[in-house]
């Protein structure tokens, strides 16, 4: 796959997607959002890929927000349609992808950048990372899912403080809040993300797809029923038969 603003590499069942706009601190302009949508659609159907890692180019920024200059040409009706489309084609697509997505946060994750990481299933941050939602300083609120996903992840009180104050959260505090899963040194960030990805790739991709569905349904009234249905469906899969056979035969399963 070739993209102007993304670099995509594949190795050992893992895809690494790098947002490559270093001069703009990897800000999300409309072209980059379109490329992310196309990229994740392709990766979702790529049978050779089990896990996706997304990061930013350079060592300063994961994604430093949306490209604000593009907003100036949009009125309320147009921006509403734009935001709905971005939700559906990028952020919701990542959250509901059939394979896990790990955000390797290598610096600033602000505004749309933090929202992008929130759509991912796992977040690993470098020690120099700073995370925040500064939209209220522009007379806006987060528009790419930040008010919803952040509240579900760390609670309404903590989310409200981050959004209302527009403060940047250092990686250590982000870890204490549960905003990120782990904090590592900058030089170990991609290595640690790949370690997790390799561990995931050794397990049943069929089961992990169903686990993603069940976890994403946990905030809905259908959460328990989704889990039960997914659990039952997996009993008829080749992965289940292989997993049980490997357990009985005391060997590593070959998924």
Secondary structure, DSSP 4 states (H G I P E B T S, - for coil): ---SSEEEEEETTEEEEEE--GGGTT-B-HHHHHHHHHHHHHHHT-TT--EEEEEESTTTEEE--B-HHHHTT--HHHHHHHHHHHIIIIIHHHHT-SS-EEEEE-SEEETHHHHHHHHSSEEEEETT-EEE--GGGGT----SSHHHHHHHHH-HHHHHHHHHH-PPEEHHHHHHHTSSSEEE-GGGHHHHHHHHHHHHHTS-HHHHHHHHHHHHTTTSTTHHHHHHHHHHHHTTSHHHHHHHHHHHTTS----
